[in-house]
Amino acid sequence: MLDALLTEERKKLRDEVRAFVRDDVPRQLILDMDAERVTYPRQFLEAAARRRLLGLRFPEEYGGRGLGWAEEVVALSEVGVLGGSLPCLYSLVSIVGEALHVFGTPEQKDKWLRPALEGKLTVAEALTEPRGGSDFFGATTTARRDGDVYVLNGQKRFIVGAEGADYFLVYARTNPDGPSRQALSAFIVEKGPDVEVQHVYGLLGTRGGGAGRVYFRDVCVPKENLIGREHGGAELFYQMMIPERMTSAAGALGAARAALEIAARYSDRRKAFGQKIRAFEAVSFKVADSITLLDASRALVDMTARCIDAGDEPGRLRRLVSEAKKFATEAGWEIINHAMQIMGGIGYTNVYPIERLLRDARLSMIWTGTSEIMSLIIQHEYYRELGFPREGRDVEADAPEADQLEEKVYE
């Protein structure tokens, strides 16, 4: 974010996160994760916790800082320079923590939220299933009530952090005969012998984050682990759209900025035909397009964060969050593509990190809601807003024959 738009508190936070990213994240860790020599970097989360950088939005009594989304996106845009996996694992504390913070009891927050912010417990969100990605309410994992426990059966896949997680936020069907939006419940499920994690994926990018498939076989989940009300999973899901999508959007800003800076510096040093390649419009215009996309993304993400903090109307927040996620992740992908094109063949090698950032960025337009799902939400909420009472000037009347109502045929 631009300094002129940041409060002194946010500048200080940005500098704290920059110091963490610079000093506490070894280069070798990033290389080992991409090569899959490391499958879960627990030490990264522990290092962030030592600096009190996890769960910034949550109350100080649980180890957070009581900040807002305006601060969290500043932090995430700095963590985002690390690529895909590390920002995602950093964000999972915020994502799963949201469910506990908004819907959890004090006892649940003490048991699970506080240790996650302290780096003592690690978390993952078990949402996607083999039969349904975007079709969240088509989940087939079941949780049957049996006295004081729920018996959980099913499987989840593409679960980032699965291999290293100490507990999962799991959505399961508790009301199989009810309407889809009144059929699911959310639980905290601790890792145990009946929870099997398989690391099965050869990923294009975003490696080393412990992504895997999770099997639940007659797992007895205490009723005290129910988050929110029974059959109230939809309420959590709609709330969780905010942290899932805002963290994706903010993280994309960091990766795009890093790639653009590398390519722009390269273009100011690399020479061809007797001059620096930045002198050629084919190169300099890509830089211009990229910085414009980056600044527009920053502005949209920052505005959305402020609207969340201000408690704007829920439908409008759903639209803005979806816009921020779609625009920032697609812009990030385009900026990194431009960076590779500017650098030419050397950008396609592992001499520079552009190729890794490109591989990582491709997932951002799929996870936490595809760009197509974002478009569906954006247009739906906008059409709903058109039904609100009109404010300001009636521009439709500013035509010479606007009063010819018989010409306005709609059917």
PyMOL commands that set and color helices and strands:
alter all, ss='L'
color gray80, all
select helices_A, chain A and resi 3-5+8-23+27-34+42-50+60-62+69-82+85-103+106-117+136-138+180-182+223-225+233-267+277-279+281-310+314-348+354-363+371-386+395-397+405-407
alter helices_A, ss='H'
color red, helices_A
select strands_A, chain A and resi 123-126+142-146+149-159+167-173+184-190+195-198+212-222+226-227+271-272+275-276
alter strands_A, ss='S'
color yellow, strands_A
deselect
rebuild
show_as cartoon
